[in-house]
Structures are given as C-alpha cells and as structure tokens.
Amino acid sequence: MPGSSPRGSQNNAGGDARPITGNDFTQWSDRLRDVEQLIDSQDLRSEVANARDQARRVRIETKRGQTKPDWANVELQVLKPLVEVRDQIREELARRSGENPLVPLDRDPVPGRYSELVRRYYEQLGRDRQAP
C-alpha cells in the first residue's frame, strides 16, 4: 500500500499524513469503516474492525500523552491485518474475474502459527525462480 507506513510522512500539501497520530485520523477511520461495510465476509470485516479499534486505542493513548506509539505493535495489530485483508480481497476479485488463472480456486487460510513459515517458503520459491 503506497503511503501505508504506520509512521506516516508529509502529504503533498505539506500536512501531516500520519493516519494514527496525525490530524486526519477521523477521516482515515471513517474511510476504513466505509471499507469495512463494503466487505461481504464477516471474518474479513471483523479483521478490519479490530485493526481500526487497535488504531483508535493507540491514538487515545498517544493523545493522552501516556505513551508514544509502539510502531512494531502498530504494524503487527493494525497494518499487517489490513494488508492481509487487502491481499485476500485482491485474490477473491482475481478469482471471480478469471483474469489470473494462477489464483487458487479455493484457499483455506493458513493457521496463524504457520503463516511466517509459509511466507518464507513462497519468498524462497520466488528467489529460486529468479536465479540463473
């Protein structure tokens, strides 16, 4: 996701483009809620809602001055679930459109304790294909 770093950056207008700690949190959260409402899958909708709630908690703690955001935790609890939902939606759209015949027709989710191993496996496969 372009510009999806949880730490954010400056936007083109020179404003604060950090969705969690910046001035545009309300708009970001509202857009995320809109996305949540468009998703058919209850599981994916719950993932988006949980990520939005985690972001809200981080924002509240930050605004109260209690703590600075733990960006590793934000990445794990907000960014990673949103990226996974995005990827699953892309796969479903590709499967439905028939544009990518390599997309699995049916895919069971990888159990959480194996997701890192599966990710590394596919990265290794990709590296092996690129080697001369």
N, C-alpha and C positions, 0 to 999 in steps of 0.2 A: 504494500500500500504506500504510494508516494506520500511523504509527509506524515507517516503514521508513527514516527518515533514518539514514545511517551514523553520525552523531554521537550519535544517541540522545537520551534525555530521562529524566526520572524517571518511574517507573511509578506506578500508583495506590497501591501500598503504600509508596511513598517510597524504594524501592530503585533501584539503577542499572539502567536499561533499555537500555543500550548493548550491542548484541549482540556487537560485536567487542572492545571494550575493557572491558566491564563484567564483573560476576560471573557472568552467566548464559550465557557463551559456550558451555559444554559442552552445555547444554540446547538452545540455538539451533542449534548444529552438528548435534546428534542429530536434531532435528526436520527440518532441511534434508536430512540423509541419508535420513530416512524418506520425505520428498517425492521425493527422487531415485530411490528404489527403486520408487515407485509409477508413475513415468513410463515409458510404453512406448517412446517414441522414444529411440534411442541418442544421437542428436545433442543432444536437449534434456537428457537425463540427463548427458551429458558437460559441457554448459554449467553445470549446477547443481554438478557435482563440481568443476569448475575454479573456480567462484566460491567454493565452500566452502574449497578449498585456498588460494586467494588470501587469504581472510579469516583462515585459520589462520596463514599466513605473517606477515600484518600483526600479528596478536595476539602471535606469538612475538617479533617484533622489538620491539613495544611493551613487552612484559613484561620483556625483557632490558634495557630502558632504552636501547637503541641509538638509537631514533628515536621521534618522535611520529608517529602515523598521518598519511599524506598523504591527506587526505579526498577530494581530487579524483581521486586514483588509486584509492581505495577505491570511489568512486562509479562510476568507469569499469570497474573489473575485478570488482567484487562486485555492487553494486546494479543497474547497468544490465543485465548479463546475466540477473540474476534477474527483473527487470521484463519483459524481452523474453520469457523463458520463460513467465512468468505470462500475458502477453498472447497468446502462441501457444496455450497450453493453453485459455484462455478462448475463443479463436476456434474451436478444434477442438471444444470442448464445444458451442458455439453452432451450429456446422455440423452436428454429429451430432444435436442435439436438434431442429433445424429451426425453432427459435424466432425466429431472426433471419434473414429472407430476404436481407438485405443483406450477410451474411458471404460472402466468396468461397468457391466450392466447392473450388477448388484454388488454392493460392497458392505460387508459388516464392519462396524467400527473396530479399530484396534484397541484392545484393552489398554488402559492408561499405563500400566506398568511395563508394557512392551512398546509404547509409542516411540520412545527415544531410539530403541534398537531398530525398529522398522525404518525410522527416518535415516539413521546412519546406513542401513542396508541399501536403501534407494540412492543415497548420495554416492556410496561406493559403486553401485551399478552404473551410475551416470559418469563417474570418473573413469571406470573401465572402458566405457564406450568411446570416450574421448581420447584414450591413449592410442598412439600409433601402432 
